[in-house]
Amino acid sequence: MLRTIFKIHFMALLAVIGSLLGSLLLFIVGAYEVYEAFLLFFGFGHPSVPGQEITEATATILSSLDSFLLGFVLLYFAYNLFYLLTFPEQREDRFGPIRMPPALHVESLDQMKKTILVIIIVSLSVFLLKENLLNEDGYVWTDLFVPLSIVAIAAAIKLIDFGD
């Protein structure tokens, strides 16, 4: 029974593989959005509003930034989940010394959660900027949801003790 419970480390490998594949997909989507932005900018694309090629190209670049950022989050998650949860006591014996880039290195799950929350704030900010750039109909009260979400998450980060 106890051996079965300890094999849960293998379930973490499924999350790692899924995150790596999702990260690869988001990097491909981001690259495609950059390609679309170039097509729009040079007049080969079809903007939804004629005469707004540059505005839409800028919004598409912002969307690609969001895709790359979320791809990085999944890569960060996969890398650190593997490092923290899969055979931590046997890691050196099985895989040799793992040299993680300083930007990806974490010491605890709390540090990883905080970093992911900060990246979510940046992603929501990019989304807000893109939506404001493309907004032509004026604003309604529901447009406050994204900025209020940013403030709420930032306040939560400040209030939660992540053990820093």
C-alpha positions in Angstrom: 0.0 0.0 0.0 2.7 2.4 1.0 4.7 1.7 -2.2 1.7 2.5 -4.3 1.3 5.9 -2.6 5.0 6.7 -3.2 4.6 6.0 -6.9 2.5 9.2 -7.2 5.8 10.7 -8.3 5.0 9.2 -11.6 1.8 11.2 -11.8 3.9 14.4 -11.5 5.7 13.2 -14.6 2.4 13.3 -16.5 2.0 17.0 -15.4 5.5 17.7 -16.5 5.1 16.2 -19.9 1.7 17.9 -20.4 3.2 21.3 -19.4 6.1 20.8 -21.7 3.8 20.0 -24.7 1.5 22.9 -23.8 4.6 25.2 -23.6 5.8 24.1 -27.0 2.3 24.7 -28.5 2.1 28.2 -27.0 5.5 29.1 -28.4 4.3 28.0 -31.8 1.1 30.0 -31.5 3.2 33.0 -30.4 5.5 32.7 -33.4 2.5 32.4 -35.7 0.9 35.6 -34.2 4.2 37.4 -34.9 4.0 36.2 -38.5 0.4 37.4 -38.7 1.4 40.8 -37.3 4.1 41.2 -40.0 1.6 40.3 -42.7 -0.8 42.9 -41.3 1.9 45.6 -41.1 3.1 45.1 -44.6 -0.4 45.0 -46.1 -0.6 41.3 -46.9 -3.0 40.5 -44.1 -6.7 41.3 -43.8 -7.6 43.5 -40.9 -11.0 43.3 -39.4 -11.4 47.1 -39.8 -9.9 48.5 -43.1 -7.3 51.2 -42.4 -6.4 49.8 -38.9 -3.5 47.6 -40.1 -0.9 49.0 -37.7 -3.3 49.0 -34.7 -4.2 45.4 -35.4 -0.5 44.5 -36.0 0.3 46.0 -32.6 -2.5 44.1 -30.9 -1.4 40.9 -32.5 2.2 41.4 -31.3 0.8 42.0 -27.8 -1.2 38.8 -28.2 1.9 36.9 -29.2 3.7 38.3 -26.1 0.9 36.8 -24.0 1.3 33.5 -25.7 5.1 33.5 -25.2 4.6 34.5 -21.6 2.1 31.7 -20.9 4.4 29.3 -22.7 7.2 30.4 -20.4 4.9 29.8 -17.4 4.2 26.3 -18.5 7.9 25.7 -19.1 8.7 27.1 -15.7 6.0 25.0 -14.0 7.2 21.8 -15.7 10.9 22.4 -15.0 10.3 23.2 -11.3 7.7 20.5 -10.8 10.1 18.0 -12.1 12.9 19.4 -9.9 10.8 19.6 -6.7 8.6 16.6 -6.8 10.0 13.8 -8.8 12.4 11.7 -6.8 14.1 14.6 -5.0 16.2 12.3 -2.8 17.5 10.3 -5.8 17.7 13.0 -8.4 21.5 13.3 -8.4 22.0 9.6 -8.7 19.4 9.1 -11.5 20.0 12.2 -13.7 23.4 13.6 -12.6 23.8 17.2 -11.5 21.0 19.3 -12.9 22.2 22.8 -13.6 19.1 25.0 -13.8 19.2 28.5 -15.2 19.0 31.1 -12.4 15.7 32.4 -13.8 14.1 29.0 -13.5 15.5 27.9 -10.1 13.2 27.7 -7.1 13.6 26.4 -3.7 10.0 25.7 -2.7 6.5 25.3 -4.1 5.6 28.6 -2.4 8.2 30.5 -4.4 7.0 28.9 -7.6 3.4 29.8 -6.8 4.3 33.5 -6.1 6.3 33.7 -9.4 3.3 32.2 -11.4 1.0 34.7 -9.7 3.2 37.6 -10.7 3.3 36.3 -14.3 -0.5 36.1 -14.3 -0.6 39.8 -13.3 1.7 40.6 -16.2 -0.4 38.5 -18.6 -3.6 40.2 -17.4 -1.9 43.6 -17.9 -1.0 42.7 -21.5 -4.5 41.5 -22.1 -5.9 44.8 -20.7 -3.6 46.8 -22.9 -4.6 44.8 -26.0 -8.3 45.2 -25.3 -7.9 49.0 -24.7 -6.0 49.3 -28.0 -8.7 47.6 -30.0 -11.7 49.1 -28.2 -13.6 51.4 -30.5 -17.1 51.2 -29.0 -16.3 53.0 -25.7 -16.2 51.5 -22.3 -18.9 49.8 -20.2 -18.8 48.9 -16.5 -17.8 45.3 -17.2 -14.5 46.5 -18.5 -13.4 47.0 -14.9 -13.2 43.2 -14.3 -9.7 42.9 -15.6 -8.1 45.8 -13.8 -9.9 44.8 -10.6 -8.6 41.3 -11.0 -5.1 42.7 -11.4 -5.5 44.7 -8.2 -7.0 41.8 -6.3 -4.2 39.4 -7.3 -1.5 42.0 -6.4 -3.1 42.5 -3.0 -3.3 38.8 -2.4 0.4 38.4 -3.3 1.2 41.2 -0.8 -1.0 39.7 1.9 0.0 36.0 1.6 3.1 34.9 3.4 5.1 32.8 0.9 7.9 32.3 3.3 10.3 34.7 1.6 
